[in-house]
Amino acid sequence: MNSNIILFVTFLALLSSALAADETETEFHYRKGEEADPSKWSSIKPEWKICGTGKRQSPIDLTPQIAKLVHNSTELLQTYYKPVTATLKNRGYDMMISWTEDAGKVVINKTDYKLVQSHWHAPSEHFLNGERLAMELHMVHKSAEGHLAVIGILFREGAPNAFISRIMDKINSIADKQGGEAIIGQIDPREEFEWDLTKFYEYRGSLTTPPCTEDVNWTIVNKVGTVSREQIDRVVDARRGGYEANARPAQALNGRVVFLNEQARR
């Protein structure tokens, strides 16, 4: 066999290996009992060790029994959003919305956190009163110092979600295209996601995916929205293998203080 044929065969073997790796290898996933499931995240990479050793991990089960009731919601958290053009992206492990311009911010304890992106988990990651719900939206914000604040909105299966209905054709257009993107026009985060901040849980936690960094200020809205079975299925079907149910199990509270903020009655 001459050298050119050998090089060509070697090239084909490497190409085949690379394509297989792209299709099957994931650094982490959610299939229980397999090599990279959530119970093993801490051993996959040294920098992910905190996924197993951390004491402020997320998500958690939120109940009034574990929470300290306070009446300062309007002082604790304020939102300043504005409508700007948004892009939907299929990241393989979730559907993400990002804003091409400054979409505004939240102010938590007098610190500004700029809105970066939003994405969905199905089923929900946080439990509410011991129940795992159908879906959870995470609105990810970052401060100038790099600290994170995430607002979580929970959904039960029921009536269609108005916002997902609005962008369903965009979801369908990139459902089979990992890395695919679609412009979805101007989005005002507060109006489109229709959440109510008169009552919410707040606690200090972590990213719910590796590296599980414990530098997240979590706000979970108490009022639960609805999403239809068709919408859930379409968002889930768009994910690649290992991410069909992209929700980390609930983590230990480890003595953390959880606040249930309720707007004071006038």
Order of alpha helices (4+ residues) and beta strands (2+ residues): alpha-alpha-alpha-beta-beta-alpha-beta-beta-beta-beta-beta-beta-beta-beta-beta-alpha-beta-alpha-beta-beta-beta-alpha-beta
